[in-house]
Amino acid sequence: MLGQALARKCLSVLDASELWTGLEVIVPVPLYSSRQRERGFNQSEVIARELSRRKKIRLVSGAIVKVKDTPPQASLEAAARRENVKGVYRVKQKEAIKGKVVLLVDDVFTTGSTIEACSRVLMEAGAKEVRAMTVAQA
């Protein structure tokens, strides 16, 4: 699967970086439930699962949930993207991330609005630190 190949490529580039130092959990950026059912998978989760398996770092899938269906970020201008993700993410598994150094994984970085929104809710829920990794930049 492409997601696994992308994760392997990321590891080949970042394996010796300090990104992994002290990392305790990996959390994928979620899709809205109906979007995931429609697609059949969450690309960010596929990538995160492979990183977790290869680095032997706990994957906490479902730590964050998307509570509101929103238009795809790619279809919006930068300012609209920030508004589009306000208040749509919630931490569902606080105990799994509280006091932890978290790697947040997303597939594509465009304006950073999604990473920022997810990082904010993770920090508010008690994460010690949030680091982010994306596979591509638009």
Summary of the structure (lengths in Angstrom):
residues: 138
radius of gyration: 14.1
end to end distance: 21.1
largest distance: 37.7
contacts: 420
relative contact order: 0.20
helix: 45%
strand: 22%
